[in-house]
Amino acid sequence: MEKTEILRKIKETEQKIEEEIRSAEEEKKRKIFSAKEEARMILEDANKEAERIKKEILEKARSEIEREKNRIREERYAQINKTIARGESKIDAVVEELYAEFVRSIENV
């Protein structure tokens, strides 16, 4: 083989290697871009899921708070009504007692 032929083959081999290196670097860039895009989508999906879970938890908490508030309100209304009923049941006795006291005070005058 001649010297020029050897040099030509070396040059061709160098060019092929350079092309393969460029191609590999381009493939590397595409894979990095693809991986970053996939990671972005995963994060976006995770954020959406976290937001959905947050809303669900808040709705449940609000519902529980509302139920507890209503339970306490009903409990207090029951206590108030019980107190009113007790007071109303004693009105007649108090009126009778006041009337009797009034009559006694008039009789003693």
Summary of the structure (lengths in Angstrom):
residues: 109
radius of gyration: 46.1
end to end distance: 153.4
largest distance: 153.8
contacts: 209
relative contact order: 0.03
helix: 96%
strand: 0%
